[in-house]
Structures are given as C-alpha cells and as structure tokens.
Amino acid sequence: MQLPQRLALGASLGLVLASFASASSHREAPFTAAHPKVDGTDFYMFRSYETGRDAFVTFIADYIPLQDAYGGPNYFSMDPNALYEIEVDNQGDAHEHITYQFRFTNAYQNVALSIGGKNIPVPLVNVGPFGPGVTDGDANKNLIETYTVTVINGDRRKGTGTLASNLTSGGTTFRKPLDNIGSKSIPNYSTYANNHIFSIGIPNCKTPGRVFVGQRKDPFAVNLGEIFDLVNLNPVGSPNSAPNAIGDKNVTSIALEVPISCLTNGTDPVIGAWTTASLRQGTVLNPAPAGTVGSGGKGKPAELTGGAWTQVSRLGMPLVNEVVIGLPDKDRFNASQPKDDGQFLDYVTNPSLPALLQALFNVQAPSTPRSDLVTVFLTGVPGLNRAKSFTPSEMLRLNTSIAPVAAPSQNTLGVLGSDTAGFPNGRRPGDDVVDISLRAAMGVLLPVEQAPAGQLPYTDGTPIAATDFGSTFPYVNPPLPGSPNSGVATTGGSP
C-alpha cells in the first residue's frame, strides 16, 4: 500500500478506535457509563497456565472501570445491591447451565474518635495500618467487605442454588481486601491481597477451586492519546510504538478457578461463558441515610431496592458492544441473553468498520454478509472451539482439551500467531485482542483476493504480553497504590 493510502487508512482507523471508549468495555453504553459499579470492563477465560493447575479453568470478570488509585475516601467497593454473575454454557445451546453468583456486603464499622468527650465518627476508610493477614488490624478498618458465591445449576433465576464454602476460613463468606490506599496504611499490599485468595468448595464438585475478589491494576492495554491527537500514529507500524493510555488505572477483578471436570458436560470439551451484572427493578432513595452525628450509629441505607433482577451489563467476547453493536442498541445488548442474539445479527454480518474505511478512504472492504465474523463471534471456529452442537450466539468460547501454554511461550496474537490456547479460543490477560480484532474485522481470515486490506498488520501500537502479568492465580497484577509515598511517619516540626 502506498503512503497516502496508509495515512488515510490511519485516519479512519483512528475514528473507529476512538469509539473504544477508553478500553475493552469501559463505559461502553449509556447506562453503564452512569453506573460504573455494574460496568463489566473485561472478561477472561482460559485454561490455567500456573504450574500444576492445568486441570483448571480460570475466569476473570473485571468491573468498575478507570479507577484512579487515589480516589478516596470511599475508594471502589462493589455494589451490595447488585448481582454479579459468571454464566457457563456447556451444552452449546446459548443457555446458561452453570452460574456463579457473587453478592457483596459492605459493613461500615463507624469507627469513631473520642474528641472533647464525644465519639465523633471519622470520614476515612481506615484510622491506622492493617494487614498482611485477612483480619489483622480490623479495628482500624471503617469498612469490611465480604461476599458469597452461590452456584446455580440450570436457569440462573429458576435453577437450584447452593452456597459455596470457604475451605480456608470456614463458613460460606469470603473477604475482599480493601483497595490499595498506600503503603502507610497497608505496608505490603501484595501479601495482604494474596491472603484473600481462598480455597472454595464448589457444590457438586469433588475438587476445590480458588476464588479472589479485589482491586487490580487494569490488565487491558490500548493507545488512545495519540489517536485523539489527530491520529498521531501509524496503524500498520510497530506494535510496540505507543504507551498504554490506561496504564495508570485500576479495576476490580472477580477471579474464579474451577476444575475442568466440573465445567464440561462429559462429552464435549468446549464451553462458552460470559459475565453479567443485574440490579433490582425498583429503587427508593432514603432521604436521611446518615446516623445521628457523633453517635457512631450505623444509620439507614441510602437506597432501598426491590423487585425482580434486571440485567444491565453483559460481556463475553471483547469489543463487541464497543465497535460492533450500534449506539441505539448498546443498552439493549447489555440487557440481552445469548439465546436472543439473532436480533443483533446484522451488526456482525454487515459490520460498520470495514464499510467506513471503504466509504471514506477507498480501501476495499470485504464483501458482505461476513460469514467469517459469524464464525469468530457467534459459532466458534470449527476444529478449534466450536461445540459439537451449537446455537449461534455471542460468548467467549474455550476448548478445554487444548493444553495451556506457559506465559513466556504465549503468542500475543493467539490463534493468529499459531497459539491455539489463546484468543479467540478463550482469552488470556496477555492476548492482544485489539490488534486481533482489528485484523479480523478487516478480513484477515478471508482469502487475500476477498480482503486485500485485511492482510495488513493492523495495530494500535500498544504492546501487551503474558509476561507483563503474574503466572499464578489470579494472574492480573496488584493495583497501583493511592499514595506514592512510603509509610514513613513524621512527628513534630514541619511535615
């Protein structure tokens, strides 16, 4: 391709990439943009590549996008009025057959200080250091977050549900670590967070799994700053030419590791999965949520909820609701179920991205309807991750019979890079789904004569690799601290 064409292509590519809305699924729809606690940002599913854990599948569902580490005093607790779910289809019929439901409880301790003979509640989330143990320094915490995991067999609203057990601490509740305030509050955050990795007893599963919920550094990588700067990049240039625009943000990860034997149906190794968040249909605001000043009382909740669960967020394959689904249908997609995905078929078979490139810059788009994109997004790839029996539907699909690849040997382009353990066969943290999806949209899977522009090495220039992350559960990195200073106290004189 000649230079003028490449520059023109870069401009149009920038227009489309700008609609990524800051990342894979961060603030991608009007409703979730206004309700970040139920905004699913990324979803991962892969056969565990930690040494000795290859008989397991790891799910990671990230929520609450674009967290600034210093965002106190409340930081980023999960919503106790929401229902967070990971759904698994092991029959290929676009229905969930196993659902892992996460419910959160935020217990405010109303820590108070005696001032002038009165107990005055403090405005901070902690009044002293805590950790590294789960309960170490509980008296200094103004908020203790816990959660339960309920496993539903069958329909997620009508099936039988059983609470999972905490095999590490006992009971059926799990603790979520507080966000990374800084090293003076939490001297060793990595150790503190790792102590919140629990062995989980999964109902009807003989082998325990593992679970972790907590703040993490956002694992997604994308270049946006140069795109907004009049597309100051080369979209067919070096894939290592630009910094990660969201490299200074955190998210909250729900990570669950489950034995493969407890996921598949026994005859087909392929499973599909997605994550959703739901809210109650009705909400009534409490006009007086606070307790009596100085009493240390717990007060009343700020809102009361009731009614049926209403799904407001959905995420399976990355980037679908960002660059495939049109703006008028983004909220509708988030509220939909895979079994009803026929209503969105035109967005996949007649994608707007290639048409935009052709209309604006005379770059030949592949002919439509695009059966290649149907294969990637709706049915799974034959011989890779298509179930023996399948219903076209959007979800992340994984062939659990394909052995995992150790982090140093993973190819960031996944299947396009001849690494069949990677995207779109599931998704690992180190898979560069931006570059892969751009190339798929432009026809890299089609014969050259049908999509000559699709054979270019499209990239946003931001690198990502498995070695950027941990090689043990929960894989994604600890969060950035809110304070850059070390925990050194000063007394007397100037601070």
Secondary structure, DSSP 8 states (H G I E B T S, - for coil): --HHHHHHHHHHHHHHHGGGTTSSSTT-SHHHHH-GGG-EEEEEEEE--STT-TTEEEEEEEEEEEE-TT-TTT-----TTEEEEEEEESSSSSS-SEEEEEEEEEEE---EEEETTEEEE-SSSBSS---SSSSTTGGGBSEEEEEEEEEEESSTTTSEEEE-EETTTSSS-EEE------TTTSTTHHHHHHTT-EEEE-TT-SS-EEEEEEEEE-------HHHHTTS-S-TTS-TTSS--TTTT-EEEEEEEEEEGGGTS-SS--EEEEEEEEEEEEEEEE-S--S--TTT------SEEEEEEEEEEEEESSTTHHHHTS-GGGHHHHHT--GGGGGGGHHHHHS-HHHHHHHHHH------SS-HHHHIIIII--TTTT--SS------EEEETTS----GGG--TTGGGGT-TTSTTBSB-TT--HHHHHHHHHTTTTS-TTT-GGGGS----S----GGGS-SSTT-S-----S--S-S----SS--
